Amino acid sequence: QQQQQGDESLLLVATKKKQLEEDTLKHASEAAKKALDIYDELINGAKILRGDNTTQDGDDDDENKKEWQRILKEEVKKKQGEDNDENKPPEVALSPLWIDYHRCESARALGLVAHCYAQAGAAVTSEGLFQSALDASSSYPFGQRLRGRNNNVVVAADDYGKGIALSSPNLGFIARDVRLWYAMLCNNWEKRKGDADRLLADAHMI
């Protein structure tokens, strides 16, 4: 109970802080969106190989295309030379959980973008992004689900399946932070205190 009261006090202090300055919010949003782009390529592969090599700076599109084509050609030539090298050490395959790990990790970038929208007063857009962040943070194939409540205390399910990666401190902290940020949004929203309390309890359990 003391821990829960402490969490609520921290949440109250955080929600009463002065909103970010417009320039700071702009830079934070740009940085978070760049992080999303990085995770998109880690999970889905390079955009240029998917036929999507668009950039934010339209004037630089042609130059970027030429640069990427040059880099890819060099990599192909380099690869061909390495394949003919008998002394080349065998390649080590990526972990089969590579994509799953980065998909969970992308929840932090999604949560930060959502947090920026919340600071800008776009609550509905922010909530949609927070929902996506929750889904991403709970998508690990060998994770744990948060199961119900026992006397208002959240308990983790005994069985393991798709859920939160509580065995990974990094992914666990990300899942916790996303819920804390979402709780801050709900706490400032009319008739959403119940959701804020639920998210706080989940964060405390994680």
URZIFEN-V191233 format. One record per pair of residues at least 12 apart in sequence whose ideal C-beta (glycine too) atoms are under 10 Angstrom apart, sorted by the first residue. I is the first residue (numbers start at 1). J is the second residue. Records with the same first field share a line. If there is no record, write none. Layout:
BEGIN
I = J / J
END
This chain:
BEGIN
1 = 152 / 153
3 = 204
4 = 152 / 153 / 197 / 200 / 201 / 204
6 = 204
7 = 180 / 183 / 197 / 200 / 201 / 203 / 204
8 = 183 / 187 / 196 / 197 / 200
10 = 180 / 184 / 200
11 = 180 / 183 / 184 / 186 / 187 / 196 / 197 / 199 / 200 / 203
12 = 184 / 187
14 = 180 / 181 / 183 / 184 / 187
15 = 118 / 183 / 184 / 185 / 187 / 188 / 196
16 = 188
17 = 119 / 184
19 = 118 / 119 / 120 / 121
20 = 115 / 116 / 119 / 120
22 = 120
24 = 116 / 119
25 = 115 / 116 / 117 / 119 / 120
26 = 116 / 120
27 = 116
28 = 112 / 113 / 115 / 116 / 119
29 = 112 / 113 / 115 / 116 / 117 / 119 / 120
30 = 56 / 116
31 = 109 / 112 / 113 / 116
32 = 108 / 109 / 110 / 111 / 112 / 113 / 114 / 115 / 116 / 117 / 129
33 = 56 / 109 / 112 / 113 / 116
34 = 56 / 109
35 = 105 / 106 / 108 / 109 / 110 / 112 / 113
36 = 106 / 108 / 109 / 110 / 112 / 113 / 129
37 = 55 / 56 / 109
38 = 102 / 106 / 109
39 = 102 / 103 / 105 / 106 / 107 / 108 / 109 / 110 / 136
40 = 52 / 102 / 106 / 109
41 = 102
42 = 98 / 99 / 101 / 102 / 103 / 105 / 106
43 = 98 / 99 / 100 / 101 / 102 / 103 / 105 / 106 / 136
44 = 99 / 102 / 103
45 = 99
46 = 68 / 72
47 = 68
48 = 64 / 65 / 68 / 69 / 71 / 72
49 = 68 / 72
53 = 65 / 68 / 69
96 = 141
97 = 140 / 141 / 142 / 165
100 = 139 / 140 / 141 / 142 / 143 / 162 / 165 / 171
101 = 140 / 141 / 165 / 168 / 170 / 171
102 = 136
103 = 135 / 136 / 137 / 139 / 140 / 141
104 = 136 / 137 / 138 / 139 / 140 / 141 / 143 / 164 / 165 / 168 / 170 / 171 / 172 / 174 / 175
105 = 136 / 137 / 140 / 165 / 168 / 170 / 171 / 174
106 = 132 / 133 / 136 / 137 / 139 / 174
107 = 130 / 132 / 133 / 134 / 135 / 136 / 137 / 138 / 139 / 164 / 171 / 174 / 175 / 177 / 178
108 = 133 / 136 / 137 / 170 / 171 / 173 / 174 / 175 / 177 / 178 / 181
109 = 129 / 133 / 136 / 174
110 = 129 / 130 / 131 / 132 / 133 / 134 / 135 / 136 / 137 / 174 / 178
111 = 126 / 129 / 130 / 132 / 133 / 134 / 136 / 137 / 174 / 175 / 177 / 178 / 179 / 180 / 181 / 182
112 = 129 / 133 / 177 / 178 / 181
113 = 125 / 126 / 129 / 130 / 132 / 133
114 = 126 / 127 / 128 / 129 / 130 / 131 / 132 / 133 / 134 / 178 / 181 / 182 / 185
115 = 129 / 130 / 133 / 177 / 178 / 180 / 181 / 182 / 184 / 185
116 = 129
117 = 129 / 130 / 185
118 = 130 / 181 / 182 / 184 / 185 / 186 / 188 / 189
119 = 184 / 185
123 = 185 / 186 / 188 / 189 / 192
124 = 189
126 = 181 / 182 / 185 / 189
127 = 182 / 185 / 186 / 189 / 192 / 195
129 = 178 / 182
130 = 178 / 179 / 181 / 182 / 183 / 184 / 185 / 186 / 199
131 = 182
132 = 178
133 = 174 / 175 / 177 / 178 / 179 / 181 / 182
134 = 164 / 175 / 178 / 179 / 182 / 199 / 202
136 = 174 / 175 / 178
137 = 163 / 164 / 165 / 171 / 172 / 174 / 175 / 176 / 177 / 178 / 179 / 206
138 = 162 / 163 / 164 / 165 / 175 / 178
139 = 162 / 163 / 164 / 165
140 = 160 / 161 / 162 / 163 / 164 / 165 / 166 / 167 / 168 / 171 / 172 / 175
141 = 160 / 161 / 162 / 163 / 165
142 = 160 / 161 / 162 / 163 / 165 / 167 / 168
143 = 156 / 157 / 160 / 161 / 162 / 163 / 164 / 165 / 166 / 167 / 168 / 171 / 172 / 175
144 = 156 / 157 / 158 / 159 / 160 / 161 / 162 / 163 / 164 / 165 / 166 / 167 / 172 / 205 / 206
145 = 157 / 158 / 159 / 160 / 161 / 162 / 163 / 164
146 = 163 / 164 / 166 / 175 / 179 / 198 / 201 / 202 / 205 / 206
147 = 159 / 163 / 205
149 = 198 / 201 / 202 / 205
152 = 197 / 198 / 201
153 = 201 / 204 / 205
154 = 198 / 200 / 201 / 202 / 203 / 204 / 205 / 206
155 = 205
156 = 205 / 206
163 = 175
164 = 176 / 179 / 202 / 205 / 206
166 = 205 / 206
171 = 206
172 = 206
173 = 206
174 = 206
175 = 202 / 203 / 206
176 = 202 / 203 / 204 / 205 / 206
177 = 203 / 206
178 = 199 / 202 / 203 / 206
179 = 196 / 198 / 199 / 200 / 201 / 202 / 203 / 204 / 205 / 206
180 = 196 / 199 / 200 / 202 / 203 / 204 / 206
181 = 199 / 203
182 = 195 / 196 / 198 / 199 / 200 / 202 / 203
183 = 195 / 196 / 197 / 198 / 199 / 200 / 201 / 202 / 203
184 = 196 / 199 / 200
185 = 199
186 = 198 / 199 / 200
187 = 199 / 200
END
